[in-house]
Amino acid sequence: RVEKTAETLSEITSDIVSCRRCPRLVGHREHIGETKRASYSNWEYWAKPVPSFGDPAAPLMVLGLAPAAHGGNRTGRVFTGDASATFLIKAMYEAGLANQPISEHRDDGLEYTGAYVCAAVRCVPPQDRPTPEEQRTCLPYLAREMRSLPNLRVVLALGQIAFQAALKAMAELGAKRPRAKFGHGAVYHLVGCYHPSPRNTNTGRLKMEQLVETLKMAKSLGEEGVVMGGTGRA
């Protein structure tokens, strides 16, 4: 059972954006923001921890790994402006969770309905590999968001690190932790899915139709299940 709290998502977002607890990640994100990619030389990079984004009444949380160097770390919005975002948001649109199939910048009009999108680690890590300590440091933000989403029923975890982070956050909140093993389509109180990275999508490990199907399944579970903290199906 997960106890809910009166803490607001805006309070959590403020704490996330101001966080400087991991020196390696702070240095890396700010260095990227200063050096930039040539094609984005006219951008003012966000270069801070990237907050979550979505429907605060959502029954479904979509949980990724971390911001991309020239995606979320540049734009300031999770899954925005990079190849993984392009693939994921198109699938979310097809699944009826997004109002448009593109996610390019914070003012592009993107809205989610029934979905709240987060990352297990809020700063871009070198080589996309956060250390175990960095993952542990970020975990309380995820737990706080789970506790503050009033209708949360299901988490769709994109990749192994996100899957384990979701399990640990649920355990922090007092939920019984199942003996869960990550796999594409694995379902507990949690749905496992391959991450929509170019490494997975370009090789065919994750196809668009697979991701759309998994999103629709998670959406259906969220609509049919009970709020985390209740009893019954989830």
JOVEN-V153183 format. One record per helix or strand. SS is the DSSP state (H for helix, E for strand). FROM is the first residue (numbers start at 1). TO is the last residue. Records with the same first field share a line. If there is no record, write none. Layout:
SS: FROM-TO + FROM-TO
This chain:
H: 9-17 + 23-35 + 38-40 + 72-75 + 83-94 + 126-128 + 132-148 + 160-172 + 198-201 + 208-224
E: 53-54 + 60-64 + 98-98 + 112-112 + 115-119 + 154-158 + 187-187 + 190-193
